[in-house]
């Protein structure tokens, strides 16, 4: 059964945090967020599962405008000469996310590097921004 809650803490570098659900905090791990990058204050929906270390959130989704949702990804390729590349993200399993040099800090994104981004949906598919 789906629960609702508020993210009380989340460390994107470590990939875990907590969601307040009623009167208890529920642990959340990056692998249960399907490519989403949570932030403190996000309203979320999720299922509660019990593991050997206690309750944790599964199937986490952010409630709110799609343009405000942040994602985790990995740079699959980046061509510095052409000024663009592609990001792989679990939230977009059937296609890569296009990224322009102007959206990347320092104008370069190393292959295999991890990143956090928002998405705008364009004619040819998702494109990273912010």
N, C-alpha and C positions, 0 to 999 in steps of 0.2 A: 504494500500500500504506500502510495507516494506521501511524503512528508514535506512540509515547508519550513524554511528556516532562514537565518541570516548568518553570513560568514562573519565570524568574530575575529579570526586571524587566518592569514595564509602567507606562506613564504614561497614565492615562485622559484627561488634558487634551490631550495630543499624539496619543494614539491608536496608540501603537506600543510594542514591547518585544521581549524575547527569551525563547525557550524552550530549555532545555538538553535535548538529545537525544543520549544517548550521550556522546561526547567533543567535541561541537560545539554552538555556540549557533546557533539558527535565528531569523531575524527574523520578527516577527508584526505585522501591521497590523490596525487595528480593522475594516476592510472585509472581512477574512477570518474574522471571528468571529461573523457572523450575529446581531448584537445583544448578544452576551455582553460583559461587562466583566471582563477578566482581572485577577488579583491575584497578587502574588508568592507563590509556594508552591503555586498551583493545579496539580493534576495534570490534564494535557490529552491528548487524542488529536487527531491532525491528519495531513494529507498534506503532503509536501514537494514544492514546485514550484521550478523554476529560472527566474529572470527575468534581465533584463539586468544587474541589480545583485547577482546571486547567489541562493542558496537562500532561500526564505521559506515560511512555514506557510500552508496553505489548509484550509478546512473544519474549523476548530478547534472542539472541544467540550470542556467541562469534565467531568472524571470526579469524581463525588461526589454527595452528597444534593441533590436539586433545590431544596430550601428554602435552601440555602447559596449557590446560583449568583447572581451579580450581573449586571445588564443595563444597557446604554446605551439611552437613549431621548430623545425630544423631546416637549415638552408640546404637544399638539395643541389643547387647549382647557382652560380653567379658569374656573369660575364662583365668584368669591369670595363672592357672596351665598348661594349654595347650599352652598358648602364642598366641592366636588368637581370633578374634571376627568378628562381622559384623556391617556394617553401613547401615542405611536406608537413601536414597537420592531420591528426586523427579525426578532427571535426569535419574534414573534407577528404574522405577516404578515396573517392573516385577521381579526384583531380588535384593538381598542385595549385598553390596560391601564387599569383604573379606579384613580383615586387620590383619597384623602380629604385634606382640609386638615390633619388631624392627622398625616399622614405626610410633610408638606412642611415643610422648614425655614422658619420665619417665617410659616407658614400661607398663603402665596401662591406660585403658580407661573406665571410669565409665559409666554404663548403663544410658542412657538419656542425656549424655554429648554431647555438640555440637562440631563439628570439621570442619576443612577446609582441603581439600586434593586434590591431582591429582589422575588420574586413569591410570593403565596400564591394557590392556586387555590380560588375560591369557586364557589358554585352558578351564578352568572351569568357566570363567566369569571375571567380573571386580575385580581388586584388588587395594586397596588404596596404594599410595606412596607419599612421600614428605609431 
